[in-house]
Amino acid sequence: MTESATPSYGFEELYPALGMLVVASAAMESRLRHVVSELAGDDDAGWIIFEGQSVDWLVSNGTAVMGELQEMNRWPEAYSVRILKAFREAQDLNRVRNLMVHGKWRIECTLYGEGCVGRPSGSPQDHRVFHVCRSRYRKGFEERQFAISDIEELAHKMRALERELRKAKAAAVDAWLGRYSAPGEVDGATSST
């Protein structure tokens, strides 16, 4: 890189964005853990099974639990679809997060444009562009380009998903309990008997 092409930004701008991402991903993962354990019927000591499990494990087992709950017709299908959609989104967001958190960051491209995956299409303009390489090469070498705004956007998506997981589970449970909340009520409507 020539002196005139030296960027006007540095790693001091990257670190706060990565910190924001780490905090947001911890909140999302914690909420995912709680949702899956509650849907599985967590009792006094059941939480121990879910502690420390990866997002992939939680999504896989949460999907299995949802399959059983769907078979039981615990609540209308739309509630299950909403929860399963949130599970898939958690897994997708976590994959990008893992690259960002566990990758090796550089200001310059190590591949010099050959094979480097550019920023996501439709990304907002941001001149603070960095390159990150996967640190676990056995999963394949990959270099991707991200700007500070891309990292911050992922953190915001994780925060929004954390709220959606909580709301989706609560809505499903409310729909389930609403059917049986009081004698004489059917699906929330009072019977005329």
BELHU-V180224 format. One record per residue. N is the residue number from 0. SS is DSSP state (H for helix, E for strand, L for the rest). Layout:
n = <N;N>
ss = <SS;SS>
This chain:
n = <0;1;2;3;4;5;6;7;8;9;10;11;12;13;14;15;16;17;18;19;20;21;22;23;24;25;26;27;28;29;30;31;32;33;34;35;36;37;38;39;40;41;42;43;44;45;46;47;48;49;50;51;52;53;54;55;56;57;58;59;60;61;62;63;64;65;66;67;68;69;70;71;72;73;74;75;76;77;78;79;80;81;82;83;84;85;86;87;88;89;90;91;92;93;94;95;96;97;98;99;100;101;102;103;104;105;106;107;108;109;110;111;112;113;114;115;116;117;118;119;120;121;122;123;124;125;126;127;128;129;130;131;132;133;134;135;136;137;138;139;140;141;142;143;144;145;146;147;148;149;150;151;152;153;154;155;156;157;158;159;160;161;162;163;164;165;166;167;168;169;170;171;172;173;174;175;176;177;178;179;180;181;182;183;184;185;186;187;188;189;190;191;192>
ss = <L;L;H;H;H;L;L;L;L;L;H;H;H;H;H;H;H;H;H;H;H;H;H;H;H;H;H;H;H;H;H;H;H;H;H;H;H;H;H;L;L;L;L;L;L;L;H;H;H;H;L;L;L;L;H;H;H;H;H;H;H;H;H;H;H;H;H;H;H;H;H;L;L;L;L;L;H;H;H;H;H;H;H;H;H;H;H;H;H;H;H;H;H;H;H;H;H;H;H;H;H;H;L;E;E;E;L;L;L;L;L;L;L;L;L;E;E;L;L;L;L;L;L;L;L;L;L;L;E;E;E;E;E;L;L;L;H;H;H;L;L;L;E;E;E;E;E;H;H;H;H;H;H;H;H;H;H;H;H;H;H;H;H;H;H;H;H;H;H;H;H;H;H;H;H;H;H;H;H;L;L;L;L;L;E;E;L;L;E;E;L;L;L>
